[in-house]
């Protein structure tokens, strides 16, 4: 018996690894078409780390699969289907790739960017997709590449900006603040003793690292948004080199140990600094706090 989904389906095709404004445009176009044609929207992407699989390298992710799935759903995806990144699947030819999707879904249309590539070694082009779709009486919705100034909006550009700590610029390309999620761990409680209790999480190793710095951000807890001072990186004052994310939420008082939270990075504040004493650190945090209190986020 076939496990094919019989509901008429619009497929948004792409890796969509940073879910930037260009990716969003494709998914929104697919959603609009689905609604007009009484169909569902399925985002078809790759699970795992496609770029690392293709290069046998250590390339990191802007968002994990789980984070991406939530973002796709926020954009209106009814379903998210992650393709495998093993060598067998990545060696499928362009027709075999599309046949695989059509064996899973009752496809009425595809949406993709004009630079979309698929199949073994990326040999499949948008022209190939259009030809294939025509043979099956399917539509293809093609979105143009978006640019920011002279640069194409891309995951590569976003990673460079994250490496440089330019989270405000990243926010303009994503249409939202860059975020990372993790489970709150119990640490040394130094911040609490200084009057600045923090929520501490360890970023997963597959995430592309941010510049080690102190950021202004926010966090939503139990439906309420709190401004935050976020330290990303080592803690040189205490000779601790492990990368940890410490967030002090302004006005929050509660215990979130063992709970998953998502931290949003709105603006770069300053470099990570080594202080001569805990009291010196406290004085600096008080300055940071005042600055964050006065900030107005878009």
Secondary structure, DSSP 8 states (H G I E B T S, - for coil): ----EEEEEEEEES--SS--HHHHHHHHHHHHHHHHTT-EEEEEEE-S-HHHHHHTS---BSS-HHHHHHHHHHTT-SEEEEE--SHHHHT--HHHHHHHHHHHEEEEEEEEETT--BSGGG-B-HHHHHHHHHHTT-EEEEE---EETTEE--HHHHHHHHHTT-HHHHHHHHTS-EEEEEE-B----HHHHTT---EEE---TTB----SEEEEEEEEETTEEEEEEEEEEEEGGGTEEEEEEEEEETT-----TT-EEEEEEEEEEEE----SSHHHHHHHHHHHHHHHHH----
